[in-house]
Amino acid sequence: MSEATIYERLTPLFQDVMDTEIVPTAVLRASDVEGWDSLSQIRLVVAVEEEFDIAFTTAEIADLPDLGSFVALIAHKAT
Amino acid sequence: MTQLRSFADLEVGEVLELPFRINREQHEAFAALAGDHSLVHSDPEWAHSRGFDDVIVYGGVLLAKLSHLLGMHMPGGLGVSARWEIDYHAPLYLEEAALLVGELERKSEATRTVKIKYRIHAGERLIASGVARSLVLDDTLDDRAP
């Protein structure tokens, strides 16, 4: 699955979970989005797991530096 | 007593059934707590005039029963609710036998959350349905946001 397709499907999930109109980009970090805390992070991961029918491990999502890394992980899992 | 179940102990597909019946004392206690005295819950004549058999049980009371299922059994005493959704399909009346059925639909290892699908029936009538998601805090939560 291309990253472009992932961003297309991720954007409404991200905006719903974070209650924002920000369009997610690769360089986006939690500190860039008001309300992106550990609980909204959990809701985002769960929403992504259900949307893409994939499962992450705790280690995989523990140290993601930015959204681009998360999208790359989704691309790896969703292939 | 609440069940203290670890995330690993919880199994996808497990089902729990909780029969219950709401009496007038519970109904009135919730009315006082909520401060909701809307006619459909408090005035039998008005309820009859709008096609109901009697005053109907508060939706919040049904959620209280969901709270019991989540907090005591599935996921149990180590759970913390993160999301509840409910759709109401039909009224439940006082003293009517009802059954809450919860099914653990999905586990997320990465977030240590469980998704529980539930339905409330009164006989053949579907009263309400929805999903709930709970964190299972059997370990320390890290700050995982990037």
Interface residues (C-beta under 8 A of the other chain):
Chain A: R29 A30 W36 D37 S38 L39 S40 Q41 I42 R43 V45 V46 E49 E50 A55 F56 T57 T58 E60 I61 A62 D63 L64 P65 D66 L67 S69 F70
Chain B: A82 R83 R106 S108 E109 A110 T111 R112 T113 K115 R133 L135 L141 D142 D143 R144 A145 P146
